[in-house]
Amino acid sequence: METTEPRPPTNVSANATVSGEGNEDIPSLNTMPNHSSSPKMTAGPTASDPQPMDTSEPVNESQPTSETVPQAAAASTADPAPPPPRKRRRRKKLFTDMISTSSAASGLRVLRPHPKPSTAYSYSYSETELVDEPNDGKPHILHRRRGGSGGSSSKISDLAKEVDIEALIAISVGFPVDSLTEEEIEANVVSQIGGAEQANYIVVRNHILARWRSNVSVWLTKDHALESIRAEHKALVNSAYYFLLHHGYINFGLAPAIKEIKLKPPEGAPKANVVVIGAGLSGLVAARQLIFLGFKVVVLEGRARPGGRVRTKKMRGDKDDIVAAADLGGSVLTGINGNPLGVLARQLGVPLHKVRDICPLYLPNGRTVNPDIDSRVEVSFNKLLDRVCKLRQAMLEEVRSVDVSLGTALETFRQVYRVAEDPQERMLLDWHLANLEYANASLMSKLSMSYWDQDDPYEMGGDHCFMPGGNETLIRVLAEDLPIFYNRAVDTVKYGIDGVLVHAGGQAYRGDMVLCTVPLGVLKKDVIQFVPDLPERKREAIERLGFGLLNKVAILFPYDFWGGDIDTFGHLTDDPNTRGEFFLFYSYSSVAGGPLLVALVAGDAALKFEMMSPVESVQKVLEILKSIFSPKGIAVPDPVQAVCTRWGQDRFSYGSYSYVAIGASGDDYDILAESVGDRLFFAGEATNKQYPATMHGAFLSGMREAANILRVAKRRSIVPAERSNSAALENGDIDRLFNAPDLTFGSFSVLFDPRSTDLESNAVLRIALKGEKSGAVGIYLYGLIPRKQVIELSKVAGDLDRLHMLTREFHVRLVGRKSLSNMAESLLTVIRSSRLTNLS
């Protein structure tokens, strides 16, 4: 909701629109890589169109360990000759475990045949084949000669380089170097963990992944993948191809060829019905993938728009002569190598703008910070962080349960080592602390010293980029053709053995499974009632994890007065309590379509900011800009329009993005991602341990849960909720089945699913209720229950205690014969068919 102030102050143009974005719009996801000690910018002096592999293949990540610091210029009141602005580089992610050329050539079995030309792909392949393992027990590569002699070493070298490149691409996407992911292990991609089969699978998987990444606009078929792999290894290709396909690593996105296939449900009845709560990035991605996998999907969104915490606002002047697109939510694509959002941009033909790493800092009086002091404080700040890392390592080795705030630890070391005692040095240190609070959307006093940066090892490499026109470009296309019901705020989710029932906007939606993608802030507020309650383990994780706040002031000016050669600049304050107030400015002129500046508000200042009026906030920003540019003889014009965010007051998020609070750890992200009873699933950035607080983390979590739902549906053989069972058994058939139950105890009889001995597989339970006087059976009650609960139930003495456990602890719904669920009816039919087959 935007609220326009009726009387702006005299030095804010009366024609300017100043508004506050309240409880309709959502705060920004972490728009930079988490936990850096300086603004996390990347090199890129000009806006550029990414090359074909820019968004998929890693680049050389090595950077100089130090940079030449410009000499300090003589300070003057007007600062006529400011020193060159200092470059601030984010920490680079190094692949220290990278496969070496020698290991690739001697330790992996490469399975390539003669390459076949493909009309869809331009990709070069080495001509190698798998040979039997020699006596040394190690798999070796054999190169195929086309004639002549010599050249084998160079071909093996070329092959090794190709394998290394493909491994780099796989690593950039998140796969380990020489092992399987947990998802791959759960999917049984190989028959045995470790050994030659696994090594071969990894090579094949990396090859298929790299091949699709070479042309993300085309649907990669299994036949295309087989073109470069020998036919006898078809099983490995099948395993790798379908894993990558179902888990959303290949053939995803917004290219026309891919969209056409993705939104065309497979023939036959749907696997199950899924209710998706939330049309943010994770919900949209999951919905599209689930439809492709054969599920019937409905998406419930509380807002009147899709996107969740990704929100682009079109700003304009009164005469529409000046326009710009402002990302009020997630804005920067953080690390483009392997980033699925980079793939979407390539598919849409959107040229990404690399965020330049030059970020000048200005003192409260508008003068440029002395570069020597700037460099010295930055080095000292990084040393403080290093000392904290050594301290926490010692603490974790001795007492794993001890945790303190990162702010307390840093301040203690600052005092001990007497860092930043000079006033200007202290202002600079406070600026770095504000930047750290921005990266984590939290106060330093709330961040866990032990685990605040637990996701650093997974950080995606590559440039940080802006998307021209705003990230809503992606959202708009992702939401196309999806069954989304807007203005449906969910208040209750009931889940159990018979399916799920979701209440939203005065209506009820029944399904087999439900995927909840609401932000962690909503879960913390208990806005949605879960029946039964969420497991205690999950409730505790929700409580432990932090959900912080970042706010923005977006201002559209009549022209760009700050210059187009930088994308960021910072402002220092002499008050530590307001260090996060408008401490960093983003220039969006090169991508927004108009002269747009966005000022960030982080830490404690972000909380206080929500109590200020929008006009007061804009006035403060203008004062800062005038203090910087007026001494240079540059006039700051009145704004055309301004928008202030209020993400903490937004009832659909109650904050910005997650962080690891004191007492929490990365494990809590995994706990939050756990499904409940194979009915209730969770996605969103706060369920992604590797990439929390990022847009791509939300995207990947949606893909993860779509694959998880598919795995559960296959195991449980779920029958869609609204389908009637045309093969329903008569009462006499059921009686005959229960005359020979698989298990009996007291008045309880059980029939197990004959297709599986899995403890999670279903069973049909029947309870015989007898008359008090006659002792004869008066009525039967039925229920659907997992095998493992049947076993627990059989260990309880007495029917009354069993009933209590069944209804109070297991929440099993007991019904009469005519009220049996479709799933129970389907299982009974399977049991009957199985017994008839055995008799024959």
N, C-alpha and C positions, 0 to 999 in steps of 0.2 A: 504494500500500500504506500503510495507516495503522498506526502503532505506538503503542500506549498505554503511557505510563510507569507502573510499578506503584506508586510512592510519590511523589505530588506534594508539594511543600513545604508547610509549615504554613499559609502565607498564601494558598495556592491551595486552594480547596475540595476536600476528598477526594472529593466527589461529582462534581466536574467532570471531564469527559473531555478530556484534552490529547493531541493526536495530531499526527503529522507526515505530510504527504502526500508520499510518495516517488515511486518510479518508475512509478506508474500514472497519476498526475495530471499535468497539463501546466501550465506557467506562463502568466501572464497576457499577453495581447497588450497593446500599448500602449493604455492605457485613457483617454488624453487626447491632444489634438492634439500632435504632436511639437514639440519644440524651443522651448517658450515660456520666457520668463524668469520667469514666476510661475505659480502653480497655474492650470491652464487651466479655469476655471470659467465658468459663464454665469449670467445673471440668470434668476430664476424663483423667486419667493418661496414659491410653494406648488406642490404636486404638481398637475398638470393633465392633462386629457385632451386630446391634440393635436386641433386643428381639422382639418377635411378636407384642408387644403392644408399643414398644418404640416410634414409630412415630405416635401413635394415642391417647394413653391415657395419661393424665397429670401425672406428677410425683409430689412428695412432693416439693412444691416450697419454703418452709420456709428455711431460711439460718440464721446463726448467724449474729447478728448485728455488731459485731466487731470481729477482728481476732488478734491473738497474733502476735505482731511485733517482729521480730528477733532482738537480740541485735546487735548494730553496732560493726563491727570489726575494729580493728585499721587500719587506712589507711596507705598505703605505696606506693611508686612510682610504684612498679610492681603489687601492689594489690594482694599479694600472697594468702591471705586468705579472699576472698570476702564473705560477709554475704549471707545467703540463699536468693535466689530471692523472692521478695514479690509477693504474689498472688493478682491478681486484678479481682474482681468479678463484673460482670454486675449486674445492679439492677434486682431483681427478681420481677416477677408479682405475686401479691397475689390475690386470688379470695375472696375478703372480703364479697361478696354477696352470698357465696356458700350456697346451700340448706343444711340445717341441717338435721340430721337423724330424729329428731322429726317432723320437718315440712314435710319431705318426707313421713313419715308414717301417718301423720294426715291430711295433706292438699291437697294431690293429690289422684286421683282415678286411681288405677292400674288395668289393664284389662287383666291379664294373665290367661289362662286356663291351663289344664294339658299340660306340654311340650311334644312335639313330637320329636322323634329322627330324626336327619337330617344327611344325608351322606356327605353333603357339609360343614357343620359347626359344630364345637365343642364349644358349648356355654351353660352355665347353666342358667336356668330360675326359678324364684320362682313360686310356685303354688298358685296364688291368683286370686280372681275374684271380679268384681265390684258388689256392692250391692246398694240397694236403699238408698237415703240419709235419715238419721234419722231426728228427729224433730229439732235438733239443726241447721239444714241447711248446715252442713259441710259434704263433701264427706269423706267416710271412707273406709279403706281396710278390707276385710274379708279374713282370711286365710282358705284354704280348708284342712280339716283334712283327712288323709288317714286311720285313725283308731287309737284306743288308746286314751289317754288323755294327756294333757300337751303339752309343746313345742310350743304353739302358739306365745308366746312373742319372742322366739328366731327366729321363722320363720318370724315374722313381722320385727324383727331387721335385718335379712338377706335381706329381701325385701327392706327395707329402704336403706341398704348399696348398694344394686344393683342399686336402683334408683339414689342414690348419685353418684355412679361411672358413670352411663350413663349420668347424668347431667354434670359431670366433662368433659366427652368427648365432649359433645355438646358445652360447654363453650369454650373448647380449640379450637374448630373449628370456634367459633365466634358467637354462639347463646347466647342470653341473658338468665338469670336464669329462670325467670318466666313470660316472655312476648314474644310476637311475633316480628319477624323482619319486617322491612318495606316490604321486598320482600314477606313474608308470608301474610301480610295484603293485598298487591296488588293481590296476587294469590287466595284470598278468601279461605284460607285453613279451616276456620271455619265459621259457619253462623253468629256468634255473637262474638264480641271482649269481652274478659273477661268471667268469669263464669266457670262452670264445664266443658263445652265442650272444651274450650281452655286449661284448665289444663290437661284434658285427652289427647288432641292432643299433647301437649308438651311431656308428658310421652311416647306416642307412637312414636313420631318423634325421641326423644332421644334414644329409644330402637332400632329402625330400624338403625339409624346412628351407634350406638355402635355395633350392630350385624355385619354390613358390615365391620367396622373397625377391628373386630376380625379376619377377613380373607379377605384381600383386593385383593386376587388373584382370587376370585370366583365372578361370577355375582350373585348378590342377587336378586332373583325374588320376586314378590309380594306374591306369595304363600309361599315362605320361611318366609317372614315377618309375614304372617297370622298364621304360625304355633304356635306362642306363644301369640297370641291375640285372644280373644273370637270372634266367628263368627259374633255376633250381632254388633260388632264394626268395621265391614269391611269398612264402609264409612270413618272412621277416618284413617284406614290403607291406603286406597286408596289415601286420601288427602295428608297424610304425605309422602307416598312412591313416588308419582309422583312429589311432590314438590322437594324432595331431589334428585330424578333422573334428572329432567329437569334442576335444578340449579347446578348440578355437585357436590353434596355433597356425593353421593354414586355412585358406579359402574363407576368410572372414572379411567383413568390411562393406564398403559402399559403392564399389565399382558396379556398373550396370549388369555385367555378366554374373557377378556374384549375388547381387540383390535378387535377381530373377530366380535363381536357384534356391536361395535361402528362404524366401517367403512362399515357396511352393511346397506345401506339406506333402509328405510321401503318401502313396496310395494306401488304402486300408483305413481301419479305425485308428483313432489316436491312441497313443500309448497310455496316456493319463491326462487329467485336467489339472493345470497348475494356475494358482492365483498368485500373481506377482504384485507385491505391495511397494509402490514407488516407481516413478518413471524418470529417475535419475540415470546417470550413466550405467551403473551396474544393472538396474532393472531393465533398461532398454536393450542392453546387450544380451542379457539372459533371455529376455522374451524372444528376441530374434533367433537366437540359437536354439531355444526350446522348440519353436515352431519348425525349424529345419529338422530337428531330431524327431519330429513326429508327435509332439504334444499339442494339446489344445490349451491356449493361453488367454488369460484376461489380465490386464494391468489396471490397478487402481491407484490413482494419483490424487492427493489432497489439494494440490494447486490447480490453477486453471491453465497450466502450461507444463511441458516436459522439461527435463534438464536437471531438476533438483538443485544442487549447489553449483551448477554451471549456469550462469545467467548473463546474457548479453543485453544491454539496454541501448536502444537507439536514441542518441541525444541530438538535438537540433535547435536552431535558433527560431525566432518567431516567424521569419519569412522562409524557413527551410533552405536558406542559402548556405548554411554551415551545418554539416552533419558529421557524426562520428559514432562508432560502435564501441561501447565501453563494457569490458568484462568485469562485472561486479562480483562474480564468483571465481571459479577456477580460471586462470588466465594463461599461465606459462606452461608450455610443454617441456617438462623437466627431463632432459636427457633423451635425445632423439634416437640413439642407437637401440634398436629392438623395441622401441616404444610403439604399441599398437595404434596410438593416436597419430603418430607420424605416418603409419601405413594408410590410415583413413584420409589424411591430407593428400598423400600422393594419389590415391584413387580418385579424389575429387579434383585433382589438378590445382590445388591451392599452394602457391609458393610461400613457404614459411620464411619468417624473418628471424635471423639469428640475433639473439640479444647480445649486444656488444658489452665487453667487460670493463669499459672505462666508466668509472663512477666517481666523479669529483665530490669532495665533501666540503661543506661550508660551515663556518663558525656562526654563532648567534648574531654577530655584527655583519655577516654577509661576506667576510673575507675568506679566501680559500685556505684550507688547513695546510700548515707547513708540511711538505712531503716527508722531510726527515723525521719529524715527530710522528706523522702518520705511519711510516714504515716501522718505526721503533715500537709503537704501541701495538701494531698488528702482530709483530713477532712476539711481543710479550704476552699478548692474549692467547696466541697459539701455544706458547709454552705453558701457560696456566692450564689450558685444556689437556696438554700432554701429562702434566703432573696429576691432574684429576684422574686421567686414565690409569696411570700407574697406581694411584691410591686405591681405586676401586678394584683393580685386579688383585691387589694384596688383600683387600677386605673380602672379596668373593672367595678367595682361596681359603680364608680362615673362617669367616662367618657369612654364609650365603644369604641369611635372612635380614642382614643389616642394610639399610638404605637411608640416604639423606638427600636433601635437595641439591641439585647441581649448583644453584645459586649460592648456597651456604659453603660448599666446597671451594668454589672459585673465589669467593670473597675472603675466605680463610687464607688461601694461598696468596691472594693479592696483598693482604696485610703482612703476611710472613715475609714475602719477598719484596715488599715495598714497591709494588708496581703502580704506576699511574698516580703518583702523589702530586704532580704538577696539575693545575686546574685544566689546561688544555688536554693533557694526556688523559685526565679522568673523563672529560667529555667524549674523547675518542673511544675510550674503553666502554663507556655507557652506550655509545652508538653500536659497537660490536655486540654488546649484550642485547640491545634492542633488536638487532638483526637475528640473533639467536632465538629470541622470543617470537619473532615473526616466523622463522622457519618451523617452530613447534607450536605456534598459536597458544602459547602458555607463558605464564610468569616464570622466571628463573627459580622462584621459591617453590614451585610446584613440580618441576621436572625431576625425574629420577636420575640421580647421579650414576646409578649402576647401569641403567638400560636406556637412557634417553636417545642414544644413537644406535640402538640395536639393528636398525635397518640399513646402516651404512654399507655393509658388505654387499648388499644387493643393488645398490644405486645404479641406475642406468647411465651409461656413458654417453658422450656426444654433446652436441650443442643444446642450449636452451633456446626455445623459439616462441615467438608470437604467431598467432594465426590471424592473417588479415581478415577483417570483418567480424572477428570474435568467434569464440568457440561454439556459439549457438549454431554456427554453420553445420557442425557435426551433429549436434543434438537434433536439429530440424530434420536432417536426412535419416538419422537413426530411428526417429519416431514415425516416419512415414509408413502407412499401411499397417500399423500395429493396432490391436483392439484396446485402446486406452480409454478409460472412463475418468474424466477430470472431475474435480471438486468432490472426490470420494475420499474423505478423511476416515481412515480405518480406526475403529475404537475397540473392537474385540476380535480375537483370533481363537477359535476353538479347534483343537486337533485331537485326534484319537485313532483308534484302530480302524474305524470306519471311514476316515477321511478328515477333511477340514471344513470349517464354516467360518467365513470372514464377514463381519458386519461393518459396513461403511456407508455413510450418507443415508442412513435409514433403510438400507437394503442389505440382503444377505446373499453371499456368493459361496456356493458349495464347490468343492474340488477334492482332488485326491491328495494334493500337496500344496503347500504355500511357501513362497519365497519372500522373505521379509528383507527389504533393502533400505529401511529407514535409517537415518543417521544415528550415531551413538547417542547424541544429545536427546533424541526423542525416546530412546530406550531408557536413558537415565531418568527421564521425567515420568516414566510409567504411563505415558499417554495411551499406549495400547495395552489392553488387558489380555493376557494369555491364559487360556483355560485348557488344561491345568497350568499352574504356574511354571515358568521356566525352571529347569534344574538349578539347584543351588550353586553348582559350579559355574554355570553361565551367569547367574545373577551377580555372583561375586566378581567375576571378570568385568562385567559392565560397570560395577561400582569402582573397581580399582583403576581401570583405564581413564585417562583424562580426555576431556573434550573441550578444546579451547576456543579462542575468539580472535579474529582479525577483522578489522573494518577498513573501509576505503572512502575516500572523497574523490569523486570523478568530476573534473571541471573542463568544460568545453569553452575555449577562448575564441575570439574573432580571428586570431592569427597566431602563428608559432613564434613567440618572442624569445624562447630559451635556446633556440638553435637545434638543427636536426642532426648534429654529429654525435650525439650521445643518446642512450636509451634510459639511463638512470642517473640520478644525482642525489646526494644525501645532505641532511641538515642536522647539526648538532645542537644540543641544549645544555645550559649550565645547571639545570635542575634534574637530578637523577630520577625524581619521581615522575617526570614527564618525558623520559628518554625515548619512549616509543611513539610519541605524538608527532605525526607527520615527519618521521625520521628519514623516509625514503620516498622518492618520487619516480614514477615510471612515465616515460614519454611514449605515447602511442601514436604520435603523428604519422609515423611511417606505415602503420597498419590499420589505424582506426578509420581512415577516410577523412579526418579533420584534425585540427589542433587540439589534442586531448592530453591532459595531465591527470595522473592518478596518484594521490598521496595515501600512504599506508599508515595505519594506526595499530600498534601492537602492544602486547604486554598489559600492564595495569592501565595504560592510557586507553586501550581499546574498550575496557570496561567503563571507564569514566566518560568516554566519548558518547556512549549511548544515552547518557543523561543530558548531553548538550543539545541545543537546538541546531538544526541544519545550518541556519544562517550564521550562528556564532562559530560553527566549525569552519565554514567556508571563509569567514572573515579572518580567522587565525591562519588559514593556509595562505590567503592573499598577503597577509602581513609578512609571513616568512618569505614568500616569493619576492616581495618588494625589498626586503632586507638584503636579498641575494643579488638582485638584478638592478635595482635603482642606483647603487654606487657605481655600477658599470655604465651608467647613462642609458639604461634600457627601461623603458616604461612598461609597467605591467597593466594591461588593459582590463576593463571590467569583464567578468565572465558572461558568456551567453547562456549557459545552463550549468547547474551543479547538482550532483546527487550524492547523498550521504547514506551509507549502508547502516543497518541496525540488525546484524545477523544474530546477535544474542537474544533478541526479542522475537525472532521468527519462530512461530509455533510448529513449523515443519522441520526445524533443525536444532534450534536452541544453541547455536554456536557455529563454528567453522569447520574444524577438522580435529582428528584425534592426536593424542600424544601419550607418551609413557609417563605416567605420574609416579610419585613416590610410592613404593610398595608394589608397583605393577612391573610387568616384564613383557617381552615379545610373545611369550606363551599365551598371554591373555588375548592377543589377536586371534590365535589359533582356536582358543576356547570359544570365542565369540563366533567363529566360523563353523563350529560344530553343529550338525543337524540334530534334531530332537525327534526320536521315535520314527525316523524315516518319513516324517510328515512335514516337519517345520524346518526350513532351511534359511540361512542367513548369508547376505552378500553386502558389499559396500566397502569403502576404503578402510573402515575400522575392523574389517575381518581379514585384512591382507597384511600378514606379518612382514613380508618382504617390501611392499610398496605402500605403506599406510600414508594417509594425508596427501595423496596424489590422485589426479584424475585417471592416470593409467592404472593405478592400484584398484580403483573402483571398477574400471573396465575389465581387468583381468579377473576380479572376484566374480563378476557376472558370468564369465565364461566357465570359471571353475565350478560354480554351482549348477550350471546347466548340465555339465558332464556328470556331476555328482547325482543329480536327479535322474539322469538317464541310467546310471549304474544301479541306483536303488530300484527304479522301475523294472529293470531287467531281472533283478534278483527276486523281487517280490511279485512279479507278474501282475502288476496292478491293472484292474479293469476300470475304465473311466466311470466316474460317479453317475453320470446321467444315463448310461447305457443300461437298458433292460436286459436281463439274462433270458434269452429265448429258450435256453435249455434247462430251465429251473426244474429241480427234482420234485416229485410228489412226496407227500408225507411217508408213504409206505417205503419209498426208496431210501429216505433218510433213516427210518427205523431199521431197515436191514443193514445199513452201513454201521450204525451204532450198536447193532447186535454183536459186532466183532470190532470193538474199538482198539486203537493202538495202545491206549493207556486208560486205566480206571482207578479211581481212589474215592472212596465214600460214594456220594451221589454224583460224582463228576466223571464224565467220559470224554475222551479226546480222540480226534482223528487228525493225524499229521499230514502235511503236504508230502506226497510220495516222490516229488521231484527233487527234494532237497533235504539234507540233514543239517543245514545251517541253523544255528540257534536263533537267527533272526527270521527264519521262515515262519509262515503262519500256520496256525492249527485252528480247527473248529472245536469249540468246547460245548458240551451239553450238560445241563444240571437237571436232575430229576427231583421235583418238589413233591413230597408225599403228603397225603391228608393226615391230620393229627390223630383221628380216631381209627380210620380204616387201615392206615399205613400204606394204602395203594397210591401209585403215582397219579397225581392230579394234573400236573402241567410240566412241560419242559421249557427251559430257557436256554438260549444259545448266545454264543459270543465268539468273536474272532480274537485270537491271542497269539503272541509269538511263542515259539517252542521253548525258549529259555524261561519265560514266565510260567509255562506249564510245569516245567521241572521244579521251579521254586515253589509253586503251589502244591505240588505233590508231596513236598516235605513237611507241610503244615498239618498238624493234627486237628481233626474236627471240621465238619462242614461249615459251621458258623464262622470260625476263624478264617477258613478258606474264602468264604464269601466276603468277609471284611477286607482281606488282602486284595481280592479280585476287584472290588468296586472302589475301595478307598485308596489303595496304594497303586494299583495298576490302571485304575480308571477305565476298566473294561465295561462297555455298555451291554447289558443283557436284554435280549429281546425275544419275542415269541417267534414261532416258525415263519409266519407271514411277513415279519419285519426284518428278516435276515438281509444284510447288505448284499449288493451285487458282488462284492469281492468274496464274501462267504459262500454265496451261491456258486460262483465260479469255481472256488476251491472244492466244494462238494462234488461238482460235476467232474473235476479232474480226478478226485479220489475214486469216484464210481467207475470212471473209464479205466483207471489203472487196475482196479480189481477185476473188472470184466476181462481186461487183456490178460491178466495173470491166470484167470480161470481157463481161458482158451488156450 
